[in-house]
Amino acid sequence: MKTINEVSLYDLMAEDIDVYINRNDEFGFDMFALDENGDTMFLEKGIHPYAMDSFATFCEKYLTAYEKAKGLR
């Protein structure tokens, strides 16, 4: 299992990944991902809400750029 600091862009593109996010009762959010075999790819607890917002913004921008490149926008 990797930490989020060890997950590469290749890791994210190479497999079908299921991502789960939960609020952490103590602070922020917990996030974990399962790979295509159902094995835990990474588990991070207590991620800062601002970091989660920044990552969500990155994902939205990626989807917009990808759709534009594919000619969907």
N, CA, C and O atoms as a CHARMM CRD file, in Angstrom:
* protein
*
  292
    1    1 MET  N      0.84300  -1.17200   0.00000 PROA 1      0.00000
    2    1 MET  CA     0.00000   0.00000   0.00000 PROA 1      0.00000
    3    1 MET  C      0.88900   1.23600   0.00000 PROA 1      0.00000
    4    1 MET  O      1.92400   1.26900   0.66500 PROA 1      0.00000
    5    2 LYS  N      0.47400   2.25300  -0.75300 PROA 2      0.00000
    6    2 LYS  CA     1.24400   3.49000  -0.85700 PROA 2      0.00000
    7    2 LYS  C      0.57800   4.59600  -0.05400 PROA 2      0.00000
    8    2 LYS  O     -0.58600   4.49700   0.33400 PROA 2      0.00000
    9    3 THR  N      1.34600   5.64900   0.18300 PROA 3      0.00000
   10    3 THR  CA     0.75600   6.87000   0.72100 PROA 3      0.00000
   11    3 THR  C      0.38900   7.75400  -0.46700 PROA 3      0.00000
   12    3 THR  O      0.80300   7.46700  -1.59000 PROA 3      0.00000
   13    4 ILE  N     -0.37100   8.81400  -0.24800 PROA 4      0.00000
   14    4 ILE  CA    -0.72000   9.69100  -1.36600 PROA 4      0.00000
   15    4 ILE  C      0.51900  10.38300  -1.92500 PROA 4      0.00000
   16    4 ILE  O      0.51300  10.82600  -3.07300 PROA 4      0.00000
   17    5 ASN  N      1.57700  10.47900  -1.13000 PROA 5      0.00000
   18    5 ASN  CA     2.83100  11.05700  -1.61800 PROA 5      0.00000
   19    5 ASN  C      3.55300  10.12700  -2.58300 PROA 5      0.00000
   20    5 ASN  O      4.41500  10.57400  -3.33900 PROA 5      0.00000
   21    6 GLU  N      3.22200   8.86700  -2.57100 PROA 6      0.00000
   22    6 GLU  CA     3.89100   7.88200  -3.41000 PROA 6      0.00000
   23    6 GLU  C      3.09000   7.49800  -4.65500 PROA 6      0.00000
   24    6 GLU  O      3.62900   6.84900  -5.55000 PROA 6      0.00000
   25    7 VAL  N      1.82700   7.88200  -4.72800 PROA 7      0.00000
   26    7 VAL  CA     0.98800   7.53900  -5.87300 PROA 7      0.00000
   27    7 VAL  C      1.36600   8.45100  -7.04200 PROA 7      0.00000
   28    7 VAL  O      1.38800   9.67500  -6.91200 PROA 7      0.00000
   29    8 SER  N      1.66000   7.83600  -8.16900 PROA 8      0.00000
   30    8 SER  CA     2.06200   8.60500  -9.34600 PROA 8      0.00000
   31    8 SER  C      0.88000   8.79100 -10.29600 PROA 8      0.00000
   32    8 SER  O     -0.15700   8.14000 -10.16500 PROA 8      0.00000
   33    9 LEU  N      1.06600   9.68300 -11.23900 PROA 9      0.00000
   34    9 LEU  CA     0.07100   9.87100 -12.28300 PROA 9      0.00000
   35    9 LEU  C     -0.09400   8.56400 -13.05800 PROA 9      0.00000
   36    9 LEU  O     -1.21000   8.20700 -13.43400 PROA 9      0.00000
   37   10 TYR  N      0.99000   7.86000 -13.29500 PROA 10     0.00000
   38   10 TYR  CA     0.91400   6.56300 -13.95900 PROA 10     0.00000
   39   10 TYR  C      0.02000   5.60200 -13.17400 PROA 10     0.00000
   40   10 TYR  O     -0.81100   4.90900 -13.76000 PROA 10     0.00000
   41   11 ASP  N      0.18900   5.55900 -11.85000 PROA 11     0.00000
   42   11 ASP  CA    -0.64700   4.69100 -11.02100 PROA 11     0.00000
   43   11 ASP  C     -2.12700   5.00200 -11.23500 PROA 11     0.00000
   44   11 ASP  O     -2.95400   4.09600 -11.33500 PROA 11     0.00000
   45   12 LEU  N     -2.44700   6.28300 -11.30300 PROA 12     0.00000
   46   12 LEU  CA    -3.84100   6.69500 -11.44200 PROA 12     0.00000
   47   12 LEU  C     -4.40500   6.37200 -12.81800 PROA 12     0.00000
   48   12 LEU  O     -5.59900   6.10700 -12.95600 PROA 12     0.00000
   49   13 MET  N     -3.55100   6.39500 -13.83300 PROA 13     0.00000
   50   13 MET  CA    -4.00700   6.14400 -15.19900 PROA 13     0.00000
   51   13 MET  C     -3.98100   4.66100 -15.56300 PROA 13     0.00000
   52   13 MET  O     -4.66300   4.25500 -16.50400 PROA 13     0.00000
   53   14 ALA  N     -3.22900   3.86200 -14.85900 PROA 14     0.00000
   54   14 ALA  CA    -2.98800   2.48200 -15.26700 PROA 14     0.00000
   55   14 ALA  C     -4.05300   1.50100 -14.78300 PROA 14     0.00000
   56   14 ALA  O     -4.10600   0.37300 -15.27500 PROA 14     0.00000
   57   15 GLU  N     -4.88700   1.88900 -13.84900 PROA 15     0.00000
   58   15 GLU  CA    -5.83200   0.93800 -13.26900 PROA 15     0.00000
   59   15 GLU  C     -7.22000   1.55600 -13.14100 PROA 15     0.00000
   60   15 GLU  O     -7.37800   2.77700 -13.14200 PROA 15     0.00000
   61   16 ASP  N     -8.21400   0.68900 -13.03000 PROA 16     0.00000
   62   16 ASP  CA    -9.55100   1.13500 -12.66000 PROA 16     0.00000
   63   16 ASP  C     -9.55900   1.26400 -11.14500 PROA 16     0.00000
   64   16 ASP  O     -9.34100   0.28700 -10.43000 PROA 16     0.00000
   65   17 ILE  N     -9.80700   2.46000 -10.66700 PROA 17     0.00000
   66   17 ILE  CA    -9.68600   2.74800  -9.23700 PROA 17     0.00000
   67   17 ILE  C    -11.02400   3.21300  -8.68700 PROA 17     0.00000
   68   17 ILE  O    -11.71200   4.01600  -9.31600 PROA 17     0.00000
   69   18 ASP  N    -11.39300   2.71300  -7.52300 PROA 18     0.00000
   70   18 ASP  CA   -12.55500   3.19600  -6.78700 PROA 18     0.00000
   71   18 ASP  C    -12.04600   4.05800  -5.63700 PROA 18     0.00000
   72   18 ASP  O    -11.19000   3.63100  -4.86200 PROA 18     0.00000
   73   19 VAL  N    -12.57700   5.26600  -5.53300 PROA 19     0.00000
   74   19 VAL  CA   -12.14300   6.21100  -4.50500 PROA 19     0.00000
   75   19 VAL  C    -13.26900   6.42800  -3.50600 PROA 19     0.00000
   76   19 VAL  O    -14.43600   6.55600  -3.87900 PROA 19     0.00000
   77   20 TYR  N    -12.90400   6.46500  -2.24600 PROA 20     0.00000
   78   20 TYR  CA   -13.86700   6.67600  -1.16800 PROA 20     0.00000
   79   20 TYR  C    -13.38100   7.81400  -0.28600 PROA 20     0.00000
   80   20 TYR  O    -12.20300   7.88300   0.06400 PROA 20     0.00000
   81   21 ILE  N    -14.28700   8.69500   0.06400 PROA 21     0.00000
   82   21 ILE  CA   -13.97100   9.84000   0.91700 PROA 21     0.00000
   83   21 ILE  C    -15.00500   9.90700   2.03800 PROA 21     0.00000
   84   21 ILE  O    -16.21000   9.79700   1.81100 PROA 21     0.00000
   85   22 ASN  N    -14.50100  10.09000   3.24100 PROA 22     0.00000
   86   22 ASN  CA   -15.37400  10.23800   4.41700 PROA 22     0.00000
   87   22 ASN  C    -14.89000  11.41800   5.24000 PROA 22     0.00000
   88   22 ASN  O    -13.70000  11.73500   5.25200 PROA 22     0.00000
   89   23 ARG  N    -15.81700  12.06200   5.92700 PROA 23     0.00000
   90   23 ARG  CA   -15.41400  13.08500   6.89000 PROA 23     0.00000
   91   23 ARG  C    -14.73600  12.40200   8.06700 PROA 23     0.00000
   92   23 ARG  O    -15.17200  11.34700   8.52800 PROA 23     0.00000
   93   24 ASN  N    -13.67800  13.01200   8.53800 PROA 24     0.00000
   94   24 ASN  CA   -12.95300  12.52000   9.69800 PROA 24     0.00000
   95   24 ASN  C    -13.51200  13.22900  10.92000 PROA 24     0.00000
   96   24 ASN  O    -13.56400  14.45800  10.94400 PROA 24     0.00000
   97   25 ASP  N    -13.93000  12.48500  11.93100 PROA 25     0.00000
   98   25 ASP  CA   -14.52700  13.08300  13.12800 PROA 25     0.00000
   99   25 ASP  C    -13.58000  14.02900  13.85200 PROA 25     0.00000
  100   25 ASP  O    -14.02600  14.96100  14.52100 PROA 25     0.00000
  101   26 GLU  N    -12.28100  13.79700  13.72400 PROA 26     0.00000
  102   26 GLU  CA   -11.30600  14.62800  14.40900 PROA 26     0.00000
  103   26 GLU  C    -10.86200  15.82200  13.57200 PROA 26     0.00000
  104   26 GLU  O    -10.70300  16.92600  14.09300 PROA 26     0.00000
  105   27 PHE  N    -10.65700  15.59400  12.23900 PROA 27     0.00000
  106   27 PHE  CA   -10.19700  16.68800  11.37900 PROA 27     0.00000
  107   27 PHE  C    -10.28100  16.29400   9.91400 PROA 27     0.00000
  108   27 PHE  O     -9.85500  15.20400   9.53200 PROA 27     0.00000
  109   28 GLY  N    -10.81600  17.15800   9.11900 PROA 28     0.00000
  110   28 GLY  CA   -10.75500  17.01700   7.67100 PROA 28     0.00000
  111   28 GLY  C    -11.47100  15.80600   7.11700 PROA 28     0.00000
  112   28 GLY  O    -12.61000  15.50500   7.47500 PROA 28     0.00000
  113   29 PHE  N    -10.76600  15.11700   6.22800 PROA 29     0.00000
  114   29 PHE  CA   -11.34100  13.99500   5.50200 PROA 29     0.00000
  115   29 PHE  C    -10.37700  12.81700   5.47900 PROA 29     0.00000
  116   29 PHE  O     -9.15900  12.98500   5.55100 PROA 29     0.00000
  117   30 ASP  N    -10.94900  11.62700   5.37600 PROA 30     0.00000
  118   30 ASP  CA   -10.17800  10.42200   5.12400 PROA 30     0.00000
  119   30 ASP  C    -10.46500  10.01300   3.68700 PROA 30     0.00000
  120   30 ASP  O    -11.59700  10.12600   3.21600 PROA 30     0.00000
  121   31 MET  N     -9.43900   9.53900   2.99500 PROA 31     0.00000
  122   31 MET  CA    -9.61200   9.10800   1.61800 PROA 31     0.00000
  123   31 MET  C     -8.83600   7.81600   1.41100 PROA 31     0.00000
  124   31 MET  O     -7.68700   7.68300   1.83400 PROA 31     0.00000
  125   32 PHE  N     -9.49800   6.86000   0.74400 PROA 32     0.00000
  126   32 PHE  CA    -8.77800   5.65700   0.36500 PROA 32     0.00000
  127   32 PHE  C     -9.22500   5.21800  -1.01500 PROA 32     0.00000
  128   32 PHE  O    -10.29700   5.59700  -1.48700 PROA 32     0.00000
  129   33 ALA  N     -8.39600   4.42100  -1.65100 PROA 33     0.00000
  130   33 ALA  CA    -8.68800   3.94300  -2.99200 PROA 33     0.00000
  131   33 ALA  C     -8.40100   2.45300  -3.06800 PROA 33     0.00000
  132   33 ALA  O     -7.46100   1.93700  -2.46300 PROA 33     0.00000
  133   34 LEU  N     -9.25200   1.78600  -3.83700 PROA 34     0.00000
  134   34 LEU  CA    -9.07500   0.36700  -4.09900 PROA 34     0.00000
  135   34 LEU  C     -8.68800   0.19500  -5.55600 PROA 34     0.00000
  136   34 LEU  O     -9.25600   0.84600  -6.43300 PROA 34     0.00000
  137   35 ASP  N     -7.72200  -0.68100  -5.81800 PROA 35     0.00000
  138   35 ASP  CA    -7.32400  -0.91800  -7.20600 PROA 35     0.00000
  139   35 ASP  C     -8.31400  -1.86700  -7.87100 PROA 35     0.00000
  140   35 ASP  O     -9.31500  -2.25900  -7.27100 PROA 35     0.00000
  141   36 GLU  N     -8.02100  -2.23000  -9.11000 PROA 36     0.00000
  142   36 GLU  CA    -8.96000  -3.05500  -9.87900 PROA 36     0.00000
  143   36 GLU  C     -9.13600  -4.45400  -9.30600 PROA 36     0.00000
  144   36 GLU  O    -10.07400  -5.15800  -9.67600 PROA 36     0.00000
  145   37 ASN  N     -8.23800  -4.86800  -8.40100 PROA 37     0.00000
  146   37 ASN  CA    -8.35500  -6.17100  -7.73900 PROA 37     0.00000
  147   37 ASN  C     -9.06000  -6.07700  -6.39100 PROA 37     0.00000
  148   37 ASN  O     -9.25700  -7.08700  -5.71600 PROA 37     0.00000
  149   38 GLY  N     -9.44300  -4.84700  -5.99900 PROA 38     0.00000
  150   38 GLY  CA   -10.08900  -4.64700  -4.70800 PROA 38     0.00000
  151   38 GLY  C     -9.11500  -4.47700  -3.56500 PROA 38     0.00000
  152   38 GLY  O     -9.51800  -4.42700  -2.40300 PROA 38     0.00000
  153   39 ASP  N     -7.81400  -4.38500  -3.89000 PROA 39     0.00000
  154   39 ASP  CA    -6.79900  -4.16900  -2.85500 PROA 39     0.00000
  155   39 ASP  C     -6.68500  -2.67900  -2.55300 PROA 39     0.00000
  156   39 ASP  O     -6.86400  -1.84600  -3.44200 PROA 39     0.00000
  157   40 THR  N     -6.39100  -2.34900  -1.31000 PROA 40     0.00000
  158   40 THR  CA    -6.21900  -0.95700  -0.93400 PROA 40     0.00000
  159   40 THR  C     -4.96900  -0.40400  -1.58900 PROA 40     0.00000
  160   40 THR  O     -3.86700  -0.91300  -1.38200 PROA 40     0.00000
  161   41 MET  N     -5.14800   0.64100  -2.37900 PROA 41     0.00000
  162   41 MET  CA    -4.04100   1.28200  -3.07800 PROA 41     0.00000
  163   41 MET  C     -3.37000   2.30100  -2.16500 PROA 41     0.00000
  164   41 MET  O     -2.14300   2.36600  -2.08500 PROA 41     0.00000
  165   42 PHE  N     -4.19300   3.10200  -1.47400 PROA 42     0.00000
  166   42 PHE  CA    -3.68400   4.02000  -0.46800 PROA 42     0.00000
  167   42 PHE  C     -4.78900   4.35000   0.51800 PROA 42     0.00000
  168   42 PHE  O     -5.97500   4.20300   0.21900 PROA 42     0.00000
  169   43 LEU  N     -4.38300   4.79700   1.69500 PROA 43     0.00000
  170   43 LEU  CA    -5.30100   5.22700   2.74700 PROA 43     0.00000
  171   43 LEU  C     -4.65700   6.41400   3.44200 PROA 43     0.00000
  172   43 LEU  O     -3.56500   6.30200   3.99900 PROA 43     0.00000
  173   44 GLU  N     -5.33500   7.54100   3.40700 PROA 44     0.00000
  174   44 GLU  CA    -4.84100   8.74400   4.09200 PROA 44     0.00000
  175   44 GLU  C     -5.93900   9.25500   5.01100 PROA 44     0.00000
  176   44 GLU  O     -7.10100   9.35400   4.61700 PROA 44     0.00000
  177   45 LYS  N     -5.55800   9.57700   6.23600 PROA 45     0.00000
  178   45 LYS  CA    -6.52500  10.07200   7.21200 PROA 45     0.00000
  179   45 LYS  C     -6.21000  11.50800   7.57400 PROA 45     0.00000
  180   45 LYS  O     -5.04800  11.91500   7.57800 PROA 45     0.00000
  181   46 GLY  N     -7.24700  12.27500   7.87700 PROA 46     0.00000
  182   46 GLY  CA    -7.07600  13.63600   8.35100 PROA 46     0.00000
  183   46 GLY  C     -6.53300  14.60000   7.31300 PROA 46     0.00000
  184   46 GLY  O     -5.70100  15.45000   7.63100 PROA 46     0.00000
  185   47 ILE  N     -6.99500  14.47900   6.07100 PROA 47     0.00000
  186   47 ILE  CA    -6.52800  15.38400   5.01800 PROA 47     0.00000
  187   47 ILE  C     -7.19200  16.74600   5.21200 PROA 47     0.00000
  188   47 ILE  O     -8.39800  16.83400   5.44100 PROA 47     0.00000
  189   48 HSD  N     -6.40400  17.78600   5.11800 PROA 48     0.00000
  190   48 HSD  CA    -6.90000  19.14600   5.32800 PROA 48     0.00000
  191   48 HSD  C     -8.00000  19.47600   4.30900 PROA 48     0.00000
  192   48 HSD  O     -7.86100  19.16100   3.12700 PROA 48     0.00000
  193   49 PRO  N     -9.09300  20.10900   4.76300 PROA 49     0.00000
  194   49 PRO  CA   -10.18100  20.46600   3.84100 PROA 49     0.00000
  195   49 PRO  C     -9.72200  21.33000   2.66500 PROA 49     0.00000
  196   49 PRO  O    -10.24600  21.18100   1.56100 PROA 49     0.00000
  197   50 TYR  N     -8.76400  22.22300   2.87300 PROA 50     0.00000
  198   50 TYR  CA    -8.27100  23.04800   1.76100 PROA 50     0.00000
  199   50 TYR  C     -7.55200  22.19700   0.71800 PROA 50     0.00000
  200   50 TYR  O     -7.65000  22.45700  -0.48200 PROA 50     0.00000
  201   51 ALA  N     -6.83300  21.18300   1.18200 PROA 51     0.00000
  202   51 ALA  CA    -6.16000  20.27500   0.25000 PROA 51     0.00000
  203   51 ALA  C     -7.19200  19.50000  -0.56400 PROA 51     0.00000
  204   51 ALA  O     -7.00800  19.28300  -1.76100 PROA 51     0.00000
  205   52 MET  N     -8.26700  19.08700   0.08200 PROA 52     0.00000
  206   52 MET  CA    -9.32800  18.37500  -0.63300 PROA 52     0.00000
  207   52 MET  C     -9.98200  19.29800  -1.66500 PROA 52     0.00000
  208   52 MET  O    -10.27900  18.86800  -2.77900 PROA 52     0.00000
  209   53 ASP  N    -10.20500  20.55700  -1.30000 PROA 53     0.00000
  210   53 ASP  CA   -10.76700  21.52300  -2.24400 PROA 53     0.00000
  211   53 ASP  C     -9.85000  21.72800  -3.44800 PROA 53     0.00000
  212   53 ASP  O    -10.30900  21.77300  -4.58900 PROA 53     0.00000
  213   54 SER  N     -8.56000  21.85100  -3.18500 PROA 54     0.00000
  214   54 SER  CA    -7.59400  22.05100  -4.26800 PROA 54     0.00000
  215   54 SER  C     -7.55900  20.85200  -5.20500 PROA 54     0.00000
  216   54 SER  O     -7.48500  21.01700  -6.42200 PROA 54     0.00000
  217   55 PHE  N     -7.61100  19.65100  -4.64700 PROA 55     0.00000
  218   55 PHE  CA    -7.59600  18.45100  -5.47200 PROA 55     0.00000
  219   55 PHE  C     -8.88000  18.34400  -6.29600 PROA 55     0.00000
  220   55 PHE  O     -8.83800  17.95500  -7.46300 PROA 55     0.00000
  221   56 ALA  N    -10.01800  18.68900  -5.69300 PROA 56     0.00000
  222   56 ALA  CA   -11.28600  18.67300  -6.42100 PROA 56     0.00000
  223   56 ALA  C    -11.25200  19.66400  -7.58400 PROA 56     0.00000
  224   56 ALA  O    -11.75000  19.36600  -8.67000 PROA 56     0.00000
  225   57 THR  N    -10.67000  20.83100  -7.35900 PROA 57     0.00000
  226   57 THR  CA   -10.54000  21.82100  -8.43000 PROA 57     0.00000
  227   57 THR  C     -9.65700  21.29100  -9.54600 PROA 57     0.00000
  228   57 THR  O     -9.97600  21.46800 -10.72200 PROA 57     0.00000
  229   58 PHE  N     -8.55200  20.64300  -9.19800 PROA 58     0.00000
  230   58 PHE  CA    -7.67800  20.03000 -10.19600 PROA 58     0.00000
  231   58 PHE  C     -8.45100  19.00600 -11.02200 PROA 58     0.00000
  232   58 PHE  O     -8.34100  18.98700 -12.24800 PROA 58     0.00000
  233   59 CYS  N     -9.22500  18.16400 -10.36200 PROA 59     0.00000
  234   59 CYS  CA    -9.98600  17.12800 -11.06900 PROA 59     0.00000
  235   59 CYS  C    -11.01200  17.74900 -12.01700 PROA 59     0.00000
  236   59 CYS  O    -11.19200  17.27200 -13.13700 PROA 59     0.00000
  237   60 GLU  N    -11.67900  18.80100 -11.57400 PROA 60     0.00000
  238   60 GLU  CA   -12.64400  19.49800 -12.43400 PROA 60     0.00000
  239   60 GLU  C    -11.95100  20.09400 -13.65800 PROA 60     0.00000
  240   60 GLU  O    -12.45400  19.98500 -14.77600 PROA 60     0.00000
  241   61 LYS  N    -10.80000  20.72100 -13.44500 PROA 61     0.00000
  242   61 LYS  CA   -10.05200  21.30700 -14.56700 PROA 61     0.00000
  243   61 LYS  C     -9.56600  20.22900 -15.52200 PROA 61     0.00000
  244   61 LYS  O     -9.58500  20.42600 -16.73700 PROA 61     0.00000
  245   62 TYR  N     -9.13200  19.09800 -14.99200 PROA 62     0.00000
  246   62 TYR  CA    -8.71400  17.98000 -15.82800 PROA 62     0.00000
  247   62 TYR  C     -9.87700  17.51900 -16.70400 PROA 62     0.00000
  248   62 TYR  O     -9.71200  17.34900 -17.91200 PROA 62     0.00000
  249   63 LEU  N    -11.04900  17.31800 -16.10400 PROA 63     0.00000
  250   63 LEU  CA   -12.20200  16.85200 -16.87200 PROA 63     0.00000
  251   63 LEU  C    -12.60300  17.84300 -17.95500 PROA 63     0.00000
  252   63 LEU  O    -12.94400  17.44000 -19.06700 PROA 63     0.00000
  253   64 THR  N    -12.56800  19.12600 -17.64400 PROA 64     0.00000
  254   64 THR  CA   -12.89000  20.15300 -18.63400 PROA 64     0.00000
  255   64 THR  C    -11.90300  20.11000 -19.79200 PROA 64     0.00000
  256   64 THR  O    -12.30800  20.13300 -20.95500 PROA 64     0.00000
  257   65 ALA  N    -10.60800  20.04700 -19.48200 PROA 65     0.00000
  258   65 ALA  CA    -9.58500  20.01100 -20.53100 PROA 65     0.00000
  259   65 ALA  C     -9.68300  18.73000 -21.35200 PROA 65     0.00000
  260   65 ALA  O     -9.51000  18.76300 -22.57000 PROA 65     0.00000
  261   66 TYR  N     -9.95600  17.61200 -20.70300 PROA 66     0.00000
  262   66 TYR  CA   -10.06000  16.33200 -21.40200 PROA 66     0.00000
  263   66 TYR  C    -11.25500  16.32600 -22.34900 PROA 66     0.00000
  264   66 TYR  O    -11.15100  15.87700 -23.49000 PROA 66     0.00000
  265   67 GLU  N    -12.38200  16.82500 -21.87200 PROA 67     0.00000
  266   67 GLU  CA   -13.57500  16.89800 -22.72500 PROA 67     0.00000
  267   67 GLU  C    -13.33400  17.82100 -23.91800 PROA 67     0.00000
  268   67 GLU  O    -13.76700  17.52500 -25.03100 PROA 67     0.00000
  269   68 LYS  N    -12.65200  18.92300 -23.68900 PROA 68     0.00000
  270   68 LYS  CA   -12.34200  19.84800 -24.78000 PROA 68     0.00000
  271   68 LYS  C    -11.41500  19.18000 -25.79500 PROA 68     0.00000
  272   68 LYS  O    -11.62300  19.31200 -27.00100 PROA 68     0.00000
  273   69 ALA  N    -10.40400  18.46900 -25.32200 PROA 69     0.00000
  274   69 ALA  CA    -9.46200  17.79900 -26.21500 PROA 69     0.00000
  275   69 ALA  C    -10.14800  16.70500 -27.03300 PROA 69     0.00000
  276   69 ALA  O     -9.77500  16.46000 -28.18000 PROA 69     0.00000
  277   70 LYS  N    -11.14400  16.05100 -26.44700 PROA 70     0.00000
  278   70 LYS  CA   -11.87700  15.01600 -27.15900 PROA 70     0.00000
  279   70 LYS  C    -12.93500  15.60200 -28.08800 PROA 70     0.00000
  280   70 LYS  O    -13.56800  14.87100 -28.85000 PROA 70     0.00000
  281   71 GLY  N    -13.13100  16.93100 -28.02700 PROA 71     0.00000
  282   71 GLY  CA   -14.12400  17.58100 -28.87500 PROA 71     0.00000
  283   71 GLY  C    -15.52900  17.54500 -28.31200 PROA 71     0.00000
  284   71 GLY  O    -16.49900  17.72100 -29.04900 PROA 71     0.00000
  285   72 LEU  N    -15.65100  17.31500 -27.00000 PROA 72     0.00000
  286   72 LEU  CA   -16.97200  17.26100 -26.37700 PROA 72     0.00000
  287   72 LEU  C    -17.45400  18.62100 -25.90000 PROA 72     0.00000
  288   72 LEU  O    -18.61200  18.76900 -25.50900 PROA 72     0.00000
  289   73 ARG  N    -16.58100  19.60500 -25.92700 PROA 73     0.00000
  290   73 ARG  CA   -16.97500  20.95600 -25.48800 PROA 73     0.00000
  291   73 ARG  C    -16.60200  21.95000 -26.53900 PROA 73     0.00000
  292   73 ARG  O    -16.84400  23.14500 -26.37200 PROA 73     0.00000
